[in-house]
């Protein structure tokens, strides 16, 4: 119930599982949860995204302020473009300011065209980065500030950093651009496979659903999601706006589908990374797999060549052991890569 104290445990790698409430701690103020019928931010009636889905979603993907805010914040995340100055608080200021009346970012397409003139007039609540709720002053009133400027009217550090970060992000790896579009089911692993195979966003979006599904690690569900996304006018407008702003939408030197297949010590191998890496991020480890001719995968199967397991490895490690898949440490992984140079 709402207000309950619950018992949690770690299930699998990181997912928290609720075992149940601590009934003895209830004081009578708890309330039963009622599934909402409408989006709490835009009021649109909730519905499954597709037939057979259990979860409900807001179908107003174009103008729901909550969805735009979260997508903009996701672009700044480490899984996407890794933009330090574009977190949840900045995303809220850009998409839902108190002033001006028209927000400078009305879609993802506006992001890379932002100027200092767009940022300085933005007035917004001071938000708690953890809860997303406004902070209050000593009188109990929500704090309001010009988010991107100092008290003397000059640009704040966050404004300069955001514009510099966005300029740098225009030439980041193509797979990060694809992930940043928030296409359902398209995460870093699938994005790497697609961009390495096709070489440009134009080629990916021009490909048939069948051709997309044939890329290893993609499959029909993800392929259908891509073709549905690009079929919508407002999504195509995002791509064109990014192109006009100078965003790199291709891998320089790519010669067409399949041309980026690399030879190396991991050629023909499928590798899964799990747990915490000690000297790098998991994303970097997956990049090393690609650089050395292998293919990173998100799940363990009989086709997995080996699993790199760091501290905190959970269900993937268990499955690898049950299937007899080779398991190595991060240090053993790096030694294996160095053998290519010898």
N, C-alpha and C positions, 0 to 999 in steps of 0.2 A: 504494500500500500504506500501511497505518498506520505512521507514522514517516517517510514520504517527505518530501523537499523538492520542491516543485512550482513550475512556472512559470505565473503568472497573467497574464491581460490583461483590460482592461475591454471587455466586450461589450455593445453597445447603450448604454443610458443609464448604468446603474450596476452591472449584473450582472457578477460576476467569472467568467471562463471559465478552466478548468484546461486548459492546453495539453498537459501531460504531466509526468512525474517527471524529476528530475535523477538519472539512474541512477548516475553516477559518485560521487555523495555517499552512496550506500547503504553501510551498515556490517554488514549481515546481521541486524540486530535488527528489521527491518521485518516486518510480518505482513499477510497478505491480509485484506481486509475480508470479514466474513461477515454477510449480511443477518440482522438479528434476527428471531426468530419471535414473541417476546412483548414487551410493553411493559416497559421496564426499571424503571418505577416502580410499576406496579400489577399486572404479570404477565399482563394480559389478552392473548389471542392476537391478533396483528395481522392486519388484513384490508383490502382496498380499501374505500373509503367507498361506492362504487357500482360496478356492473358495468362493466367496461371500463377502470377506473382502473388505472394502473401503480403509483402510489405506495401504500404501506401506511400505515395509520393505526391508532391505538388506538381501538376502538369504544366504550370505556368513558367516554363523555363526562361522565357524571354524577359518578362518584366517583374518577376517576383524579386523584391529587393534582397531577401535573405539568400536566394540562390546565387544572385550576382555577387553579393558580398563574399560568400564562401568560395566561389570560383576564383575571384580575384585574389583572395588570401591564399588559395591553393597554388596559384601561379608562383607565388613567392616562396612556397615551401621547398624543403630540400629534395623532395621527390620530383619536383618540377624544375623551375628555373633558379631556385636557390637564391632569391633576392632578399638580402638581409633587411632592407628598409621596407619591405612589403609584407608585413604581418597582418594579423586580424585587425588591429587598431587602425593601421594605415588604410587597409581595405575598406573599413567602415567609413573613415573620413572621406575617402575618394568617391564612394558610392552612395552614402547616406548622410551628407553634411547637413547641419542646421542652416548654413548659408554657404554658397549661394543656393537659390531655389533650384536651379538646374545643376545636378552633380557633374563634375568633369568626366567621370567614368560612367557611362550608361550601358556599356557592353565591353567585353574583352578587347574589342577592336580599338577602343580609345586609349588603351594603356600606354602604348609605345609612342603616342603622339603628345603626351603630356608636356607642358612647358611650365616654367616658373610662374608665369602669369596665371596659369590654371590653378596652381597650388596655393599661392599666397592668400587668396580671399576665403579659403575654406575655414569655416568655424564649426566646431564639433564638440560633443561631450568628451570629457576626459574619461576614458574607459579603463576598467581593470582588465589587464591582458589575460588573466586566468578565467574570469567569469564572463567577460564581455559586457558587464553592466556598468553604468555611469558611477564614477566616484563622487562623493559629496563633500561640501565644505563644512566648516564648523557649525553653520546654521542649518545644515541638513539639506541644502540646495545642491542640485547637480552642478558640477564644475564644467564650465564652458571655456574653450580657448580657441585662438587661431592656431590650428595644428601645425602648419608649416611655416610659421613666422615667429620671430622673437617679438618681445614687447615693443622694441623700437621700430618694428615694421620690416626689418631685414630678414632674409631667408634663414630659417632654422637649419641646424645640421641635418635633420631628417629629410628636409627638402632637397638639399644638395646631394645627399647620399642616394635618395630615391632616384633622382634623374641620372646620376652616374651609374647606379646599378642597372637601370633600365637600358641605358646605352650599351653597357657591357653585355647584357643578356641577349641583345639582338643577334649575336654571333655564337651563342652557346650551341652545344650539340643538338642536332636535329631531333633526336629522340625526346629531348626535354621539351622542345616546342610542341611535339605531338601530345605528350602527357599533359601539357599546360592547357590543352583545349577541353579537358574534362569530359572526354568521350567515355561513356559508360563501358566498363570492363577493360579499358586501355590503360594499363599501368606501365611502369618502367621496363619490365621484362618484354612484354609484347611490343612496346614502342621501339625498343632497341632492335628487335627482330624485323619489324616492318620497315624501319628507316634504313637498316643495313641492306635489306633486300631491294627496296624500291628506290632509295636514294633521294627522294624529294616528297614533300607533302602533296604536290600536284599529282605525282605518279601514284601515290597511295590512294588519293581520292578519285582518280580516274580508273582505278583497277576495278574489275568485277568482284562481286561477292565471292565467287568461286576462287578467283586468283588470290584474294586476300586470305581465304580460309586455308589455302595450301601452304602458306608460310608456317614453318614449324613454330608451335606455341601460340598460334592464333585460333584457328577453328571457326566453325560456322556461327556461333553465338556472337563472338567478338566481331567477326566480319560483318554480320548483319547490323551491329551497332554502329560501325563506321559508316556504312553506306546510308543508313538512316540519318545519321548526323549531318553528313555533307549534302543530303537532299534538301535541307531546309535553307531558305534564302538568307536568314539572319546569320547562320553559321558560315556560309560562303562569304558574307560581308566581313566577318572577322578576319578570315584569311587574307582578303584583299586589302583590308586596312593595315594589317601587319606588313604585307608586302610593300605597300606604299610608304610605310614608316621606316623601311630599310631592314626589316627582320629577315635573317637568312633562313630560307625555307627549303634548302637543299644541302646535300653533302657535296662540297666542291670536289670535282674530279670523278664523281660516280658515273659509271658508264651504262647504267640501266639495271633492271631487275637481275639480282644474283651476282652482280659484278663485284660486290664487296666481300665475297667469301674469301676468308684469309687462310693461308697456310700457317701452321705453327704447331707447337708441341701438343696443343689441345684440338687439333683438326679432327672433325667428326665426332667429338665428344660433347655430351650434354652434362652440364655441371650445375648443381644446386648449392647456394650459399645460405647458411642458417646460423642463428646465434649472433653474438657480438664479435666483431673483428677487433683485434687489439691495435693494429697499426693503420687501419683504414676503415672507411665505411663499407657497408655491404654493396652499395652502389658502385664504389670504386672497384671492389673485388669482381663484380659482374663485368665492368668495363675491361678489366684485365683478361677475363675469360674470352671476351670477343676479340681483343687485340691479339690473342695467341691462338686464334682459329676456332675456339669452342663456342658453344651456345649456352647461355645462362637459362635456367628454367626456374619456375616458382614452386614446383611441386616434385616430389620424388616418385619415380616409377621404375619399372624394370628396365626402361631405356636409359635411366640415369647412369652416367659413367662413374661419377664419384660425388660424394657430398663433402663440402668444406664446412666443418662444424666448429663454432666458437662457443664461448661460455654462454649458457642460457639456452642452448639448443634443446628443442622439445620434441614435438610429434614428428617432425621431419627426420630427426635422428632415429627415433624409434622405428619409423617406417623403413628407413634405409637399412637398419640392422635386421629387420624382419625379412627384407627382400634380398639380403646378402650383398647390398650395394657397398662399395668401398667407402670408408669414412676416413678423412684426413684432417689434420689441424691447419690453421692458417699458415704456420711456419713451414709445414710440409708442402702446402700449396705454393708458397713463394719459391721454395727450393725446386719444385717441379717446373715452374716457369723459367727459372734461371738455367735449367738444363738445356733449354733451347739455344742459349748463347754459347754453350760450350761445345 
